[in-house]
């Protein structure tokens, strides 16, 4: 069994409040959960308006399948027009 985790450091350009930031992140996290069946959480920078860190995790029988899921999830985040990826990292356990 393999657990795959991907973390993104994000910049949310134009956010002028935490409420606006939370709305963008909620939408993104719900889309990732619903379409790709991954666990998603905001893991850092909760009190900063234009910065966020989110992580997604999946569990699979093999590393290849976990990597496929995380690649699709990464594509969704990269295509989100309201966020810009500053950095990302992928881990397998």
C-alpha positions, 0 to 999 in steps of 0.5 A, a space after each residue: 500500500 502506498 500513500 501519495 501526498 502533494 503539497 502546493 504553495 499558492 499565491 491568490 492574486 487580488 484577494 483582499 480578505 480572508 473571506 475571499 481567500 476561503 471562498 476560492 480555496 473551498 471551491 478548489 478543495 471541493 472540486 478536488 475531493 469530488 472529482 478525484 476522491 482525494 483528501 485535501 486540507 489547507 495546511 499553512 498560511 491560514 491568516 494570510 490573504 494572498 498566500 496558502 498551502 494546500 495538500 492532497 493525499 491518496 492511498 493506492 495499492 501501488 505507486 504508479 496509480 497514486 502518481 496518476 491520481 496526484 498528476 491529475 490533481 496537480 493539473 486541476 490546481 495548475 488550471 485554476 485561474 484564481 491561483 498561481 503555484 509558487 512551489 509544489 512537492 510530491 511525497 510517497 510513503 
